[in-house]
């Protein structure tokens, strides 16, 4: 994978333009990376799919045995340094592997919990002794891991945890008391990463082994979906944790929790992408098989719209995810060149692009919800039957808007993190925002525009960024320090930012492909990007209009609304025919091919 210098920082997509040559596209994965992904897909097809019903029934030891097989195949080793038994592959390869297992229903939940939030805290924050003791066994699959953060009274507000850890008189052990809930892999985990308050207010991480005295488990939870994953409460009653098992520094547990969540969010997008492609593939095949009125239902426009829209949204989130993955990789390389060690560099890079990780978590989970919902609709009555695949896909998808921070939290974080970067001087929003204000007061420029394949689309993206700066700038001026209380407006701004980032990413990807392969070879992808940009403009207009109406009135409101209309003005585009052309490629190939 190309190692280019990072030219953009997290959140800077709002104020800087990116060259198509600077984004990574999935077409650039090399043979080794593709083989790794195919190994994962084969494993899911051959080992996981035949067992789905038994997994959902919680057959004793079944998920654990699958996980151990995955470990033996090296599927847990992708992101881990060679010294701990890993393959030391780059960040986008880790995303590709997560995507490749993503269609496996409950299995990727167990997989991601183990390889991500269960293993990475020890790898990134552990002492040398802790890493040597635990990481090789977690990489090989000999041991399994779980992550204990959520409590009955603290979900989104993780730092409000009530679990307590007190140092014993001998100074040899912390005595841990508390309760954790919704803990994935709890039923078979050997190692738990646990967070508790030391001395009542020092949020701290610990590595707790299942055999430590005082640790016990609740019963398996009865869940709406992802039934095959183990989800239990974990209880600590005078649990004795050796002092050498403190993870990181006392009182610095939030650094572990929040940094790991950044990586977890973009990896969740990867898992949802894999699930999306599986459902879309099933949807296309079904429409070619199902006959109504003596025709396969793939002949009907209403069905073609659904197939095309599934593909459009999948392609768009894929474009954004691998763009962000490459940005994280480049920043990681840059930090390593500055003297940071590998783990510190990756954490720093993920922290730098925390805005993009939050965006992708939201977009990935909501695209999957759309795709499975339309999958049910395409199957019709059979979609509502538990004997057909959409039933499980529909139920399993829903948790992703709650995992890794709810989508509401991630929307508000998106705006909050951008504003904080601006206040710290890490992101120059003031200059561009001032330019937008000046443009609002000026006479519009109706001069001749340059010609090019995507001239209109690039102009639309530039204008969307201006609309975001205009709306967000007004919100900051209006509410100042109380902006956090205006959650509806924050979510409006976040929606504008999410749609803009995803649309720009799709445009950059397709523009790069046109440069490499020519217009004719990627004609359907050109249709995709034009629909994506068209719909992003409409979505941004709606969100911006709601925000302006909520926070202004009179002349100010009229001026801002006029500006919003200027920045979201676009020519009419025949999306119906574009979607029909997009769907035709799927139907002819009898599966998802984008």
PyMOL commands that set and color helices and strands:
alter all, ss='L'
color gray80, all
select helices_A, chain A and resi 12-14+20-22+26-28+31-56+62-72+82-84+91-101+107-118+120-125+128-140+158-160+243-245+253-289+297-299+301-337+342-352+354-384+389-401+407-423+429-441+455-485+487-517+520-551+554-567+575-589
alter helices_A, ss='H'
color red, helices_A
select strands_A, chain A and resi 145-148+164-167+173-184+191-198+202-209+215-217+231-242+246-247+291-292+295-296
alter strands_A, ss='S'
color yellow, strands_A
deselect
rebuild
show_as cartoon
